[in-house]
């Protein structure tokens, strides 16, 4: 035991020295801070962006969500009434600033869309742009009601397939004026949806254009005087626009017709946009050529998106008129609330295009938006036909 | 010499046994001597430290891009960073921010002249006349270029938004100077004139395409940028020439956490006093856009070592400007997404009227939406919550407000003069508004906590201090003060009361012989000198927070009693990040 004492004392001294060496407090504040930095220097890590940040940076560096790039999730842009329609798309922006895109969308109501499109670079200081697209759309159950100003609430469905190859030019000669013109070929195929309702079949068979399956050369020109802040969302401004369409049925001349759509919209901000009064008036009229008929599936229609207390395509005829008054208020930067009153009708003759005997609906809702676009509208509307819950992804209007 | 195996084993066991027993003895002795014996002293000899040095080489720090969208979303809908809010961690022992690569004390700490203010962060007065070679263009919302002049100096050019002459350029020039004077590292920004024929495209200049690729820059790219800028009648453009910062760009810093690859970045940014205090300065100049992408870290060489310097940049969205036009009326009053006013507004059919809706703004050229009458400092907020701001305590805002008081009327006038507003009414209005906002800040934040400053203890025991809120006439003087004296043990942190007095002036005398006893006391361990602690609180006044004492420490030195410690909120309750500043934990 005595023999071990020197070893024991040596060990004590050794450990005490070690403890002192490692646990010694810094002698100054500067040393204390230097030690913290030394400790971190021994444990440096490279910053690795999380996946979500990498994806968002790719979007930001490319110029935002509006720029076509890679594989993206797409929603909607299919025939109205499709219901929720998710899809997938691919975009490619060329080094010259043009864009190529392709997408496919499939809705919960079995609507389908396939489209490829191309867009030119912006020319003449963003004043001129060309676009072209090839598109196939299948809508197997489009609501169909009898024609006329006050049709019974009898609904059946029809199927519509449309194939289109078209191009358009958009010109903005001065700040508030938009002109555009387009030309395309459109093939329509319609048929009665396979429900067993003989009354529906009778209705379908008696409508103009049934079974014609025309191929149209569709040309159009439009002009707009637009003082709104943005087409997608605004709290102020005026829009006056008119579009002339010519549908030339090359396979069956009896279905050639012209159509004119007009719109007048006014946004009146009160107290810097805390309140916005929106007034919109829209009218459409068609003219059969050489005694030809306007096929029912290209007639003006109301319901759903414009006459919101009624279901989609509830009213359909050769001419239509409707107006909306909306009171909107600011909840926060990205949220507005609104109450609205819609009224409108479809009529067989242009002479009946007035403000008498309009169908009306009232409602309210909430809108989520950015400074330039409406992301989603959630609304509840009421008409004599009941309550409707709506979800939209664009501003109010046709 | 060899040893039998059995003997080797015995020796090994004996040695191991000795070590184990010795370890136990050393551990027990450490334990038995108590935790205080291992405790660091509260004050070191070099306290208070006036400069925080970066001691480690940071050459390996890599640029990191910060997503604007993610940063905004995280801060709008969460409170990133540490959740317990305590005292700012980078202050020295007298509650001040030492000079560092984050901050340099200037106005209010040392003489700072109006000429210095007018000149700005550097002597640079913009690019040399002649041809300027464009190397890059802005990809952002605001137009801009990077140019190099004939002296090979690099500048970023920024413009006024169309329809708003002098708005963005004036704001950038003025606020750059103010923030430099306040202590931040900012790039020099000078108002100047650009003509299209000044510009030539650099041989290697490219334009980044939306597809991520690059193509050679064309004159049409320049024209596209110029079309988005305000043009003078003579065809020229009023611009800001922002001098390129020296060193390698590392992109911005976040207002929370630390850079994981910077060895010198050891204090969480949300706990840095100068970033918490930035809330006050931002409120002053309506800098609602103080976000990560409006900062810039650069790798520079300092004392032969690579270190990171941290800058604030982009002040064209301050005062009444949003950079791309007038600022939103909401800016400064409500976050982009804030729940309480939203819930109130939703069912109110628009009749919940925000107070900012009916503010009247002047129409002077270049001023935009900036005013002082309706400004409420404590309620001011940026567009998106800032992790450092929401942790700012009363001692942080006090520190910043006191710094701000160092910006005199003359200094404000000199900074505004650098904005080169063509209408003298604009200049006068802006000077007046900044002065009034400064005074409101003083009234709000210099009174929110016990405002004792500049304590001093003389050789003969006379304690003097100032009440800055009273001195600057932001509040009436309290009827009196209570001063409590302690002997302070620097090693254990223990304080022993040695006397107290009630006074009506900002002057007190130490209890008779108390200081002499402290001086004579040689029993204190550590040999680190003798200390006294003095707690000073206001008594009988109308401001409740003034009754909480500040805690002051003096160390005995050869030259007398030296101030070594100051804590404005020694008894601060537990706090958490709040809506606009730190809030008491419930």
Interface residues (C-beta under 8 A of the other chain):
Chain A: X4 X7 X8 X10 X11 X12 X14 X15 X16 X19 X23 X25 X26 X27 X28 X29 X30 X32 X33 X34 X36 X37 X38 X40 X41 X44 X45 X46 X47 X49 X52 X53 X56 X57 X59 X60 X61 X62 X63 X67 X68 X69 X92 X93 X94 X95 X96 X97 X125 X126 X271 X272 X274 X275 X327 X329 X330 X331 X332 X333 X334 X335 X337 X339 X366
Chain B: X14 X15 X17 X18 X19 X21 X22 X23 X25 X26 X30 X38 X40 X41 X44 X45 X46 X47 X49 X52 X53 X54 X55 X56 X60 X62 X64 X65 X66 X67 X68 X69 X70 X92 X93 X139 X208 X209 X210 X211 X212 X213 X215 X223 X224 X227 X259 X260 X261 X262 X263 X264 X265 X266 X328 X329 X330 X334 X336 X337 X338 X341 X342 X345 X346 X348 X349 X350 X353 X354 X357 X358
